[in-house]
């Protein structure tokens, strides 16, 4: 059995590592932006309702 097929090369590992970090950062920033938008919309809705 050839072990070279099962273990990725070093550049391959580095590429996968970078890709995972970019993906993690992207999803984290997306979540942060989503929370910010929801908070802004909620505040606008609460302040726009007429208290009377």
The 8 nearest C-alpha neighbors of each residue, nearest first, counted from 0:
[[1, 2, 4, 3, 5, 6, 7, 8],
 [0, 2, 3, 4, 5, 6, 7, 8],
 [3, 1, 5, 4, 0, 6, 7, 8],
 [2, 4, 6, 1, 5, 7, 8, 0],
 [5, 3, 2, 6, 1, 7, 0, 8],
 [6, 4, 2, 3, 7, 1, 8, 0],
 [5, 7, 3, 4, 2, 8, 9, 12],
 [8, 6, 11, 12, 5, 9, 4, 3],
 [7, 9, 11, 10, 12, 6, 3, 13],
 [8, 10, 12, 11, 13, 7, 14, 6],
 [11, 9, 13, 12, 8, 14, 7, 15],
 [10, 12, 8, 14, 9, 13, 7, 15],
 [11, 13, 9, 15, 14, 10, 16, 8],
 [14, 12, 16, 10, 11, 15, 17, 9],
 [13, 15, 11, 17, 16, 12, 18, 10],
 [14, 16, 18, 12, 13, 17, 19, 11],
 [17, 15, 13, 19, 14, 18, 12, 20],
 [18, 16, 20, 14, 19, 15, 13, 21],
 [17, 19, 15, 21, 16, 20, 14, 22],
 [20, 18, 22, 16, 17, 21, 23, 15],
 [19, 21, 23, 17, 22, 18, 24, 16],
 [20, 22, 18, 24, 23, 19, 25, 17],
 [23, 21, 25, 19, 20, 24, 18, 26],
 [24, 22, 20, 26, 25, 21, 19, 27],
 [23, 25, 27, 21, 22, 26, 28, 20],
 [26, 24, 22, 28, 27, 23, 21, 29],
 [25, 27, 29, 23, 28, 24, 22, 30],
 [28, 26, 24, 30, 29, 25, 23, 31],
 [27, 29, 31, 25, 30, 26, 32, 24],
 [30, 28, 26, 32, 31, 27, 33, 25],
 [29, 31, 33, 27, 28, 32, 26, 34],
 [30, 32, 28, 34, 33, 29, 35, 27],
 [33, 31, 35, 29, 30, 34, 28, 36],
 [32, 34, 30, 36, 35, 31, 29, 37],
 [33, 35, 37, 31, 36, 32, 38, 30],
 [34, 36, 32, 38, 33, 37, 39, 31],
 [37, 35, 39, 33, 38, 34, 40, 32],
 [36, 38, 34, 40, 39, 35, 41, 33],
 [39, 37, 41, 35, 36, 40, 42, 34],
 [40, 38, 36, 42, 41, 37, 43, 35],
 [39, 41, 43, 37, 42, 38, 44, 36],
 [40, 42, 44, 38, 39, 43, 37, 45],
 [43, 41, 45, 39, 44, 40, 46, 38],
 [44, 42, 40, 46, 41, 45, 47, 39],
 [43, 45, 41, 47, 42, 46, 40, 48],
 [46, 44, 42, 43, 47, 48, 41, 40],
 [45, 47, 43, 44, 48, 42, 49, 41],
 [46, 48, 44, 45, 43, 49, 42, 50],
 [49, 47, 46, 45, 50, 44, 43, 51],
 [48, 50, 51, 47, 46, 45, 44, 43],
 [49, 51, 48, 47, 46, 45, 44, 43],
 [50, 49, 48, 47, 46, 45, 44, 43]]
